[in-house]
Amino acid sequence: MTPVPTDVMPRSLTALPPAQVEHTVEIDIAEVEDFVRQHHAEHPGLGPVEDRLAEVHAEIAATGTYRHTTAELTFGARVAWRNSSRCIGRLYWRSLKVRDLREVSTPADVAAECVEHLRVATNKGKIRPVITIFAPAEPGMPAPQILNEQIVRYAAYRGTDGGVLGDARNLALTELALKRGWQPPATRGPFDVLPLMVSCEGHDPALVEIPADAVLEVPLSHPDLPWLGALGVKWHAVPAISNMRLRIGGVDYPSAPFNGWYMGTEIGARNLADHDRYDLLPYIAKRMGLDMSSEATLWRDRALIELNRAVLHSFGEAGVTITDHHTEAQRFITHLEKEEAAGRACPADWSWIVPPVSGGLTPVYHRYYDTQDLLPNFFPAAAPGKCPVAH
């Protein structure tokens, strides 16, 4: 149940410059005014909107940009989650904890606060939705950029035979970390946590190891297949996305890591099952003794269900927050109904809202959705302008 699904399409890391932030920042006055009016409309106690608009106009005229109040920043971040069309878990958008760290801009400090973000969000397994907002992009002031697509990413090592040990998705990120001086464990494994890498023009780039005690991981076991627990498969508890750009009222925050909690299929039907990730289904099917002679035996489907059972079972046994796709689909319908009752549009991308397992059995499958992109929102960090959120 991440604010935006956890696995955004990877971008080329080899072509990524040290800082992907434009120095020239142009404020869209109409977008600014729309946001300020929206904030006041949803919070009538703030007083006349014209007073705040006058302040904002004067600040933009003097500096080329403006600074959000703490209340505006909090509201904007929460509404960005509310507007994330590819997230099924938006029912809890009001509960998002906002860490205002706009004064933090050096790569080393950003990396350190990302570690603290993990600790705050982990909450002894009772996962909290959290966003940490670092310095914005301002005229003449480059903003920091986190190169990891999530705070916690597992390394990938290519073998001499062409095979990959670890999460194949992160081959380029692992190569970059190695070039920057990262020393992997003496005995490399499939779940080695990569360091955080943060860049900002004018500062030395940071490469910071994430302390083991900051990364809560859940070993996988299965209620009926005892051998699965001996495989050493595990996954981290907090899906903290760190490569998206938060846009609030015309201001971009290129570094704003955020998290909800996992929906089981994100791990069991994607991270561990995808052919270009850990690709566990053939091994599990073989260990289950399934007939793999033809796709018509549905051996993949049967193995997939048991892998997802293992994820939900293991997180439950460990006392770590997670949700199943049936429950979350119903919660999304509840969220949709609440938004409609409030007179607001609720954009949703059908191809992302429908879960990757048993989609037709969930209530989100049997309807169409508004696909309009709303602001505030999250966007790919490296893309300028009002581009759509990517997965």
Solvent accessible surface area in square Angstrom, and as a share of the most:
residue,aa,sasa,rsa
1,M,2,0.01
2,T,4,0.02
3,P,1,0.01
4,V,0,0.00
5,P,17,0.11
6,T,2,0.01
7,D,9,0.05
8,V,4,0.02
9,M,140,0.62
10,P,78,0.49
11,R,65,0.24
12,S,68,0.44
13,L,21,0.10
14,T,111,0.64
15,A,82,0.63
16,L,29,0.14
17,P,57,0.36
18,P,95,0.60
19,A,18,0.14
20,Q,60,0.27
21,V,16,0.09
22,E,124,0.56
23,H,70,0.31
24,T,106,0.61
25,V,33,0.19
26,E,147,0.66
27,I,27,0.14
28,D,53,0.28
29,I,65,0.33
30,A,65,0.50
31,E,11,0.05
32,V,2,0.01
33,E,47,0.21
34,D,95,0.49
35,F,6,0.03
36,V,0,0.00
37,R,112,0.41
38,Q,48,0.21
39,H,7,0.03
40,H,21,0.09
41,A,76,0.59
42,E,53,0.24
43,H,77,0.35
44,P,113,0.71
45,G,81,0.78
46,L,79,0.39
47,G,35,0.34
48,P,89,0.56
49,V,23,0.13
50,E,107,0.48
51,D,90,0.47
52,R,31,0.11
53,L,13,0.06
54,A,64,0.50
55,E,102,0.46
56,V,1,0.01
57,H,71,0.32
58,A,63,0.49
59,E,59,0.26
60,I,23,0.12
61,A,93,0.72
62,A,87,0.67
63,T,81,0.47
64,G,29,0.28
65,T,13,0.08
66,Y,7,0.03
67,R,116,0.42
68,H,2,0.01
69,T,60,0.35
70,T,86,0.50
71,A,52,0.41
72,E,3,0.01
73,L,0,0.00
74,T,28,0.16
75,F,12,0.05
76,G,0,0.00
77,A,0,0.00
78,R,73,0.27
79,V,0,0.00
80,A,0,0.00
81,W,0,0.00
82,R,8,0.03
83,N,6,0.03
84,S,1,0.00
85,S,12,0.08
86,R,52,0.19
87,C,1,0.01
88,I,13,0.07
89,G,0,0.00
90,R,0,0.00
91,L,39,0.19
92,Y,63,0.24
93,W,15,0.05
94,R,154,0.56
95,S,64,0.41
96,L,1,0.00
97,K,91,0.38
98,V,29,0.17
99,R,32,0.12
100,D,50,0.26
101,L,39,0.19
102,R,15,0.05
103,E,136,0.61
104,V,29,0.16
105,S,40,0.26
106,T,45,0.26
107,P,3,0.02
108,A,59,0.46
109,D,74,0.38
110,V,0,0.00
111,A,0,0.00
112,A,57,0.44
113,E,45,0.20
114,C,0,0.00
115,V,14,0.08
116,E,69,0.31
117,H,0,0.00
118,L,2,0.01
119,R,97,0.35
120,V,25,0.15
121,A,0,0.00
122,T,16,0.09
123,N,47,0.24
124,K,196,0.83
125,G,1,0.01
126,K,130,0.55
127,I,8,0.04
128,R,100,0.37
129,P,12,0.08
130,V,0,0.00
131,I,0,0.00
132,T,0,0.00
133,I,0,0.00
134,F,0,0.00
135,A,13,0.10
136,P,16,0.10
137,A,9,0.07
138,E,55,0.25
139,P,50,0.31
140,G,53,0.51
141,M,115,0.52
142,P,31,0.19
143,A,0,0.00
144,P,0,0.00
145,Q,3,0.01
146,I,1,0.01
147,L,7,0.03
148,N,0,0.00
149,E,16,0.07
150,Q,0,0.00
151,I,0,0.00
152,V,2,0.01
153,R,2,0.01
154,Y,1,0.00
155,A,0,0.00
156,A,3,0.02
157,Y,16,0.06
158,R,149,0.54
159,G,35,0.34
160,T,158,0.92
161,D,129,0.67
162,G,44,0.42
163,G,35,0.34
164,V,54,0.31
165,L,75,0.37
166,G,7,0.07
167,D,0,0.00
168,A,24,0.19
169,R,49,0.18
170,N,5,0.03
171,L,27,0.14
172,A,40,0.31
173,L,7,0.04
174,T,1,0.01
175,E,80,0.36
176,L,33,0.16
177,A,0,0.00
178,L,65,0.32
179,K,160,0.68
180,R,83,0.30
181,G,47,0.45
182,W,10,0.03
183,Q,146,0.65
184,P,24,0.15
185,P,61,0.39
186,A,117,0.91
187,T,120,0.70
188,R,114,0.42
189,G,16,0.15
190,P,56,0.35
191,F,21,0.09
192,D,19,0.10
193,V,37,0.21
194,L,1,0.00
195,P,0,0.00
196,L,0,0.00
197,M,0,0.00
198,V,0,0.00
199,S,2,0.01
200,C,5,0.03
201,E,94,0.42
202,G,78,0.75
203,H,81,0.36
204,D,122,0.63
205,P,80,0.50
206,A,10,0.08
207,L,55,0.27
208,V,44,0.25
209,E,96,0.43
210,I,15,0.08
211,P,55,0.35
212,A,93,0.72
213,D,114,0.59
214,A,4,0.03
215,V,16,0.09
216,L,61,0.31
217,E,46,0.21
218,V,1,0.01
219,P,96,0.61
220,L,3,0.01
221,S,41,0.26
222,H,12,0.06
223,P,62,0.39
224,D,89,0.46
225,L,32,0.16
226,P,116,0.73
227,W,46,0.16
228,L,2,0.01
229,G,39,0.37
230,A,90,0.69
231,L,56,0.28
232,G,52,0.50
233,V,12,0.07
234,K,58,0.24
235,W,1,0.00
236,H,1,0.01
237,A,0,0.00
238,V,5,0.03
239,P,0,0.00
240,A,1,0.00
241,I,0,0.00
242,S,1,0.01
243,N,9,0.05
244,M,4,0.02
245,R,9,0.03
246,L,0,0.00
247,R,23,0.08
248,I,0,0.00
249,G,2,0.02
250,G,3,0.03
251,V,4,0.02
252,D,28,0.15
253,Y,2,0.01
254,P,7,0.05
255,S,0,0.00
256,A,1,0.01
257,P,0,0.00
258,F,1,0.00
259,N,0,0.00
260,G,0,0.00
261,W,31,0.11
262,Y,0,0.00
263,M,12,0.05
264,G,2,0.02
265,T,2,0.01
266,E,22,0.10
267,I,0,0.00
268,G,0,0.00
269,A,9,0.07
270,R,87,0.32
271,N,0,0.00
272,L,0,0.00
273,A,9,0.07
274,D,30,0.16
275,H,157,0.70
276,D,95,0.49
277,R,13,0.05
278,Y,29,0.11
279,D,48,0.25
280,L,30,0.15
281,L,18,0.09
282,P,46,0.29
283,Y,93,0.36
284,I,1,0.00
285,A,0,0.00
286,K,150,0.63
287,R,105,0.38
288,M,51,0.23
289,G,65,0.62
290,L,22,0.11
291,D,79,0.41
292,M,72,0.32
293,S,98,0.63
294,S,50,0.32
295,E,103,0.46
296,A,89,0.69
297,T,44,0.26
298,L,102,0.51
299,W,14,0.05
300,R,104,0.38
301,D,72,0.37
302,R,130,0.47
303,A,0,0.00
304,L,33,0.17
305,I,74,0.37
306,E,29,0.13
307,L,2,0.01
308,N,9,0.04
309,R,91,0.33
310,A,0,0.00
311,V,0,0.00
312,L,56,0.28
313,H,57,0.26
314,S,4,0.03
315,F,0,0.00
316,G,53,0.51
317,E,133,0.60
318,A,57,0.44
319,G,33,0.32
320,V,9,0.05
321,T,37,0.21
322,I,34,0.17
323,T,8,0.04
324,D,41,0.21
325,H,17,0.08
326,H,81,0.36
327,T,52,0.30
328,E,0,0.00
329,A,0,0.00
330,Q,94,0.42
331,R,75,0.27
332,F,0,0.00
333,I,20,0.10
334,T,49,0.28
335,H,2,0.01
336,L,6,0.03
337,E,100,0.45
338,K,120,0.51
339,E,5,0.02
340,E,96,0.43
341,A,93,0.72
342,A,57,0.45
343,G,70,0.67
344,R,58,0.21
345,A,47,0.36
346,C,8,0.05
347,P,1,0.01
348,A,0,0.00
349,D,33,0.17
350,W,101,0.35
351,S,77,0.50
352,W,69,0.24
353,I,1,0.01
354,V,20,0.11
355,P,6,0.04
356,P,73,0.46
357,V,7,0.04
358,S,44,0.28
359,G,12,0.11
360,G,35,0.34
361,L,135,0.67
362,T,1,0.01
363,P,52,0.32
364,V,0,0.00
365,Y,90,0.34
366,H,126,0.56
367,R,91,0.33
368,Y,200,0.76
369,Y,28,0.11
370,D,63,0.32
371,T,103,0.60
372,Q,109,0.48
373,D,70,0.36
374,L,39,0.20
375,L,54,0.27
376,P,2,0.01
377,N,1,0.01
378,F,1,0.00
379,F,3,0.01
380,P,33,0.21
381,A,8,0.06
382,A,34,0.26
383,A,32,0.25
384,P,111,0.70
385,G,39,0.38
386,K,116,0.49
387,C,30,0.18
388,P,80,0.50
389,V,6,0.03
390,A,31,0.24
391,H,11,0.05
